[in-house]
Each structure stands twice: as structure tokens, then as C-alpha cells.
Amino acid sequence: MHLLPSHPGRAIGYAAIMLAAGFVWGAIAANVPSLRNVRGIHFFANNWAIAVPVFALWVGTSFILSRRYLQLCGGGPAEGLRLGAMFALAGLLFDAVFVAGLIGQGLGHFKQPILWITYAVLAVIPWLLARAQ
């Protein structure tokens, strides 16, 4: 059984595009005081002005890029699941290294349910698209 997508370079490139979209919004929101200081949604997100748009960007770009990947590379639901796992793992690593680590949010960053919902949705979208083909 293969653990990586059949075209790992393309999958990593697509994951990087998805992460870059979220990074750009996070950088903008972090540098605008009115967005940086927004109150969170209790038990859901520390700062909804960052978390919700990043969720929408990651889900939207993963949908578009998954469709493109599956059209170019083919593959069935198993390939979609491998691509989704790559997207989810890329998001988790990005949050661990940049947000929790370099930006300094720490492990408390991972107490937000919106993160785990995002990772799950990123894993499922390519699989669902592959099943629909």
C-alpha cells in the first residue's frame, strides 16, 4: 500500500499554495491591530478574524487544487485520501512550526477546535472529490 500520493511533488506544491493563502491572510491580520485584537469565539477559536478566514481559504483552495490534481493525475478514492492526508499533515506541520513555534502561540494554539475541524475537512475533501469522479 502506498502512503504517498502518486505524484508527491505536485501534491506538496499544491499544499504549499494552500498554506501560502492562509499565511498571507494571517500576516495581514497580525499586522492590523483591529484584526489582531478581535475577541475569540469561546471554545472554538482564539481569534475568529484569523481562524475563520484561514479555514475558508484552506478549504476553498484545497477543493480547487484537489480537483485539479485529480484531473491531471487521476486516481480513485485511495489517491484522494492520500492527497487529503498530505493536505492535513501540511496544515498541522505549518501550525506547529510557524504559528505555535516561530510566532510563539505555543501548544495552546492546538486547543482550538476549528483547527482540528480544518484538518479533518482537508483530509476529506480530496477523497470525496475522487469518489465523485
C-alpha positions in Angstrom: 0.0 0.0 0.0 1.3 3.4 -1.0 1.4 6.1 1.7 2.3 9.0 -0.6 0.2 10.4 -3.4 1.3 9.1 -6.8 2.7 12.5 -7.7 4.2 13.7 -4.3 6.0 16.7 -5.8 2.8 18.1 -7.3 0.9 17.3 -4.0 3.5 19.1 -1.9 3.4 22.1 -4.3 -0.4 22.2 -4.1 -0.2 22.0 -0.3 2.3 24.9 -0.3 -0.1 27.0 -2.4 -2.9 26.3 0.1 -0.7 27.1 3.1 0.6 30.3 1.4 -3.0 31.6 1.1 -3.6 31.2 4.8 -0.2 32.6 5.6 -0.9 35.8 3.7 -4.2 36.4 5.4 -2.6 35.6 8.8 0.2 38.0 8.2 -2.3 40.8 7.2 -4.5 40.1 10.2 -1.5 40.0 12.6 -0.3 43.4 11.4 -3.7 45.2 11.6 -4.4 46.0 15.2 -8.2 45.9 14.9 -8.0 42.3 13.5 -5.2 41.2 15.8 -7.1 42.1 18.9 -10.5 40.6 18.0 -12.1 38.5 20.7 -12.3 34.8 20.2 -15.3 32.5 19.9 -15.4 30.8 23.3 -14.4 27.1 23.0 -13.9 27.4 19.2 -11.3 29.9 18.1 -8.9 32.2 19.8 -9.3 34.9 17.2 -12.1 34.4 14.7 -10.9 37.2 12.4 -7.8 35.0 11.7 -9.2 31.5 12.2 -12.4 31.6 10.1 -10.9 33.3 7.0 -7.9 30.9 7.1 -10.4 28.0 7.4 -12.3 29.3 4.4 -9.1 29.9 2.4 -7.7 26.4 3.1 -10.9 24.6 2.4 -11.6 26.6 -0.8 -8.1 26.2 -2.2 -7.9 22.5 -1.2 -11.2 22.0 -3.1 -9.9 23.7 -6.2 -6.4 22.2 -6.1 -7.8 18.7 -5.3 -10.0 18.9 -8.4 -7.0 20.0 -10.5 -4.7 17.3 -9.0 -7.2 14.5 -9.6 -7.9 15.7 -13.2 -4.2 15.7 -14.0 -3.1 12.7 -12.1 -6.1 10.5 -12.0 -6.6 8.0 -9.2 -9.5 6.9 -7.3 -10.7 7.4 -3.7 -7.4 6.0 -2.3 -5.4 8.6 -4.2 -7.8 11.3 -2.9 -7.4 10.0 0.6 -3.6 10.1 0.3 -3.8 13.7 -1.1 -6.1 14.7 1.7 -3.7 13.2 4.3 -0.9 15.2 2.7 -3.0 18.4 3.0 -4.0 17.8 6.6 -0.4 16.9 7.6 0.9 20.0 5.8 -1.6 22.2 7.8 -0.7 20.5 11.1 3.1 20.9 10.4 2.6 24.5 9.3 0.7 25.3 12.5 3.2 23.5 14.7 6.3 25.1 13.2 5.1 28.6 12.3 2.1 29.5 14.5 2.9 27.6 17.6 6.7 27.7 17.3 8.0 30.8 15.5 5.1 33.1 16.2 5.0 31.9 19.7 1.4 30.8 20.2 2.7 27.6 21.9 0.7 24.4 22.4 -2.4 26.4 23.5 -2.8 27.1 19.8 -3.9 23.5 19.3 -6.8 23.8 21.9 -8.9 25.5 19.2 -11.5 23.0 17.8 -11.5 25.0 14.5 -8.0 23.7 13.8 -9.0 20.0 14.2 -12.1 20.6 12.1 -10.0 22.2 9.4 -7.5 19.3 9.4 -10.4 16.8 9.1 -12.0 18.7 6.3 -8.7 19.0 4.4 -8.4 15.2 4.6 -11.9 14.5 3.4 -12.3 16.9 0.5 -10.0 15.2 -2.0 -11.3 11.8 -1.0 -14.9 13.0 -1.7 -13.9 14.6 -5.0 -12.2 11.4 -6.0 -15.2 9.3 -5.1 -17.5 11.6 -7.2 -15.3 11.2 -10.3 
